[in-house]
Amino acid sequence: MPMAETAPPTQQPLPFDRQAQRGVRERILRYFFGSAAAISALAALLFWLLATYIPPLPRLAVGAWFGGISVASLAALRLRPALLQRSMLGVALAAVAGIGLATAAAGTGIDSPSISFLGLITCMVCASSTRRIGTVVALACGALLCGLALGEWRGALAGGGGQVVPLSMRLAMEVLAVVAGLVGGVLMERITLSHVGAAVEREQRFRSLLAIAADAYWETDEQLELRHAWRRSRSAGQFVPLELPDGHLAWALPTLQMESNALKQVREQMQARRAFREVPAQRQLPGGRLVHLLTSGEPRFAADGQFIGYWGLVRDVTQEVLAREALAETETRYRELFDQVPIALLVHREGRVQAANPAAARLLGFANPSAMVGADLLASFATDGNRDSALARLQARPDLLLPGMDPGDPQAAFTLQARTLGGRALLLNATGVPVDTPQGLATLSMLLDQTEQHIAEAATRRWQTLLERLVLASPDAITLTDLETGRYEMVNAAFLRLTGWDSTQQVVGHTSFELNIWQNADERQQLLGGLAKSEVVQDLRISFRSRHGDAVPVRLSATRFLMDGREYLVTNSREIDSSERARLEREAILDNASIGIALTRRQRFMLANRRFEQMLGWPPGALVGQHGRVAWPSDDEYAEVGRTVGPMLARGEQVEVERRLQRQDGSHFLARILAKAIDPTRPADSGTIWTMEDVTERRATEAALARARDQAEAANRAKSAFLANTSHEIRTPLNGLVGLAKLARAPELDETRRRQYLDQISESAQALSAIISDILDLSKIEAGKLELETVPFDLHELLQGLHRAYSALADARGLHCTLQTELGLPEHVRGDPLRVRQILSNFLSNALKFTPAGGIRIVAQAPDDQGFVRFEVHDSGPGIDPGVQARLFQPFSQADDSTTRRYGGTGLGLSICRELAQMMGGEVGADSLPGEGSCFWVRLPLPEADMQGADSGFAGLDANPLQGARVLMVEDNAVNMMIGVAMLEQWGAQVRQASDGGQAVEEVLRAARGERPFDIVLMDLQMPGMGGHEATRMLRRYFDRRALPIVALTAAALVSEREASMQAGMDGFVTKPIDEKRLHDTLVRVLAQRKLAELDPPT
């Protein structure tokens, strides 16, 4: 974050060692003054109350003196650090003087008890201040001792006159005590400074390591505003402070750029006091260069758990980001080149394909490149005649690599006979280059398909022979001319006959001008102009001049081509007359028409152009002479068009219809047909002209667009209805929660009304929870994340529990509820009791909701031959229309909008029932008629189970297996903690509380040391500080599952969260909001497993 700040400062790193020493001295001085104030106050009190052997006036004076020292010490605590040391000397000397006054007032000498404080004062002053001040205080103490000794020697003070120890010896001992205090103070000062220096050295080492791992370091206050930031100086290798703008939140620096998701993550994590790791950010330098950053942060808490801010690191990852982008771009470019190049490429090693491109898959007959991976080239492609030689080549050059060949060296090309996956023979030209792969050295081979070329060359030779014969035998005049010289290279016999020349020798080697071939020179220019625009000129009407001067009209076609560096012209000429000219013009019009045109006479095709034949799938010319019925799918449709169109044609009208026609292969298409009789007076004899256009794709496109539009509109309506219904369904109980909670807080409310409000709050919360659970269940089902369990349970008890629960609800509505079980229904079955109860509960809730009078009936049938148990819920409600039943089990669907308005609901319940039943291998359905009630049923495979360990799905909460159990509740949310503790204590458990993972570990270890270990731990997953997973892993170092069961209690309901909890070492998983029954059953099950394990210890 601080990397986003602008110009780095030029300050040098702060002298942390001197700062630390001053800080330690300041704290010791304040401790000294505090101690001095307390001791002095106590001394004054003792003198006033206990020193009765001293006259009152001196006693009051001494007490007042020490009281003044106490007041002065308290006042010194408020001084600036610079004045503390000076004040210390004064307070210390005043204390020494006070001891002297007290001794003089008592009339004792150096044997006074207060003299022993002189050495202590000297030691404290020296340790708290400097040696110089300590020496001054020591000298003052010595002077006092000498003065007291002198007074005793002269008799002014009583002293220890009765003692046998000489005065000099006693003086020496007291002076020695002061010197010892001075020496002790010096030693304490040195030890303190030594520890401070070591701490500073460790801090400097930490900062040096931090400079290696990060580029910046930052701290915030408890308001999340940046207060301190340091940037690593590249020249000094140390952190230097940054100047920060005032009042900016950590994520709101003006020069810091974050994507919206990253910004939201940082803001949410910091506001929730959670750590975040390597969140990407960017910073724009003044020159325009973008710097990529990764920032991480951890919340900081004081010793008492009070949040005091964040600290974190920033790393500059610009080079890494640029390198990854460059590598990704390069890989993408080469991958696209590999996939898009039209040449077959494949990578193989030891004869096995590792990768191939689409061109290779197409060439070798595979559906896609992935299908080629692992294919054996020799076994799959080599023909019998080429297999041995290819195998020998591979043995001589393993993996087609020459020994010592480096990656990138090309290999010599060779010809390979192969077969496609479908058996088609291929002739390939193969070459390769060694490449490095993760599996080792491999070959990148390029395969060129020469099959068509080989076939074409053979065909060319064959056609060359045929063309030579054809040219010689052709009735058309054919010539070959060198365009550069204009000289004839070849002419056939027809050209000689057309122009009157006797032999090819008279023509070949001469130009058309020399032979005077052109009757009109402009026609030659017309031919050359056409060839300049296009390589081919067709059906050009010109006239040749024969050798005898006669004009010969011809239809000439010509093309030019390049061969062996020379350009040639081939012409084909045919003599024409007037009738043929008219026919050719008519055929040209028909053949070039973009629509189908046909002429029928007496119900048979007399003429059809190529487009008409193509639409009906007939070969050229094959449709002429066929009966008109061949174009129609059936006799009835052919007769119908005759009845409809015939009279209109007879009246001379133009007919336009769209009809379904049939191709020759039997397939159908939709055609737009226009028809008109040539002579309306004789339609059968004159015939009818038909024009036709295939509109199948056009109409299909229009229909698809209409369907897509209708589907989009329906989806929009369903989405809007679902959102409106869901919003209404959520807001209704939510409004109840908010309003009733506000009413329940009223101080003047009586207890009965308050309990009524609380009951209604509970009902609203359960309704809201049910809606959200339905939405989440459907989401998990659609995502494939919902897990089913297969356990033995008591089916009869489950049905009876449902009957008891819904009978009470039915009675409240004035309805009756009955349960009917067939003989042969097993008592204990295997399956998921929770999901079975969920399906039946949904059916029963709907039956109660939609039944105004009468009752409901639950039916459970015995298993059928396939082991399926059928459950039915009958009601006497209004019934369901058959048209509505088809969409009942679709998501967001109800009978109609009026149903939603009248009864509410999101329309998810039956959809979830269907999905659950299908996941369990069963099915659901509904049978109903309007006015006759409804029957909703489900068939589920529930095999009979051993009754041991069976679960009814309604484990009794009245039993007390948790009585006396010691439970540790780990939860950071006070409300959740209160709810959980209340439930556990209600079941007789002894509960201890912990607010995070670290505290939980301490509580467990403390209880184990005290020989009162916990029986079970309820662990939240996401908590500040140490989370549930980390705490569980730490506890598993000390306790296995048998010694300490741990159950996750979390709002995270994803399968991935459950798997992570099990991997961390937990024994159970319960989601929030807390389901009282599920929590109770889980705790009982885990504790029972623990007791069984204790009875059967591992061997």
ZIDASUL-V135524 format. One record per run of one state. SS is the DSSP state (H for helix, E for strand, C for the rest). FROM is the first residue (numbers start at 0). LEN is the number of residues. If there is no record, write none. Layout:
# ZIDASUL-V135524
SS|FROM|LEN ; SS|FROM|LEN
This chain:
# ZIDASUL-V135524
C|0|1 ; H|1|3 ; C|4|11 ; H|15|34 ; C|49|6 ; H|55|21 ; C|76|4 ; H|80|26 ; C|106|6 ; H|112|16 ; C|128|2 ; H|130|24 ; C|154|12 ; H|166|47 ; C|213|2 ; E|215|5 ; C|220|4 ; E|224|8 ; C|232|6 ; E|238|3 ; C|241|7 ; E|248|1 ; C|249|6 ; E|255|2 ; C|257|2 ; H|259|12 ; C|271|4 ; E|275|9 ; C|284|5 ; E|289|12 ; C|301|5 ; E|306|10 ; C|316|1 ; H|317|23 ; C|340|3 ; E|343|6 ; C|349|2 ; E|351|5 ; C|356|1 ; H|357|7 ; C|364|4 ; H|368|4 ; C|372|3 ; E|375|1 ; H|376|5 ; E|381|1 ; C|382|1 ; H|383|13 ; C|396|1 ; H|397|3 ; C|400|9 ; E|409|1 ; C|410|3 ; E|413|6 ; C|419|5 ; E|424|13 ; C|437|2 ; E|439|10 ; C|449|1 ; H|450|23 ; C|473|3 ; E|476|6 ; C|482|4 ; E|486|5 ; C|491|1 ; H|492|7 ; C|499|4 ; H|503|3 ; C|506|4 ; E|510|1 ; H|511|4 ; C|515|2 ; E|517|1 ; C|518|2 ; H|520|13 ; C|533|2 ; E|535|10 ; C|545|5 ; E|550|13 ; C|563|2 ; E|565|10 ; C|575|2 ; H|577|14 ; C|591|4 ; E|595|6 ; C|601|2 ; E|603|5 ; C|608|1 ; H|609|7 ; C|616|10 ; E|626|1 ; H|627|4 ; E|631|1 ; C|632|2 ; H|634|16 ; C|650|4 ; E|654|8 ; C|662|5 ; E|667|10 ; C|677|2 ; H|679|7 ; C|686|1 ; E|687|7 ; C|694|1 ; H|695|49 ; C|744|6 ; H|750|32 ; C|782|8 ; E|790|4 ; H|794|18 ; C|812|3 ; E|815|6 ; C|821|6 ; E|827|4 ; C|831|1 ; H|832|18 ; C|850|4 ; E|854|6 ; C|860|7 ; E|867|8 ; C|875|6 ; H|881|4 ; C|885|11 ; H|896|7 ; C|903|5 ; H|908|11 ; C|919|3 ; E|922|6 ; C|928|5 ; E|933|8 ; C|941|2 ; E|943|1 ; C|944|21 ; E|965|5 ; C|970|3 ; H|973|13 ; C|986|3 ; E|989|5 ; C|994|2 ; H|996|13 ; C|1009|6 ; E|1015|4 ; C|1019|8 ; H|1027|8 ; C|1035|9 ; E|1044|6 ; C|1050|4 ; H|1054|10 ; C|1064|3 ; E|1067|4 ; C|1071|4 ; H|1075|20 ; C|1095|4
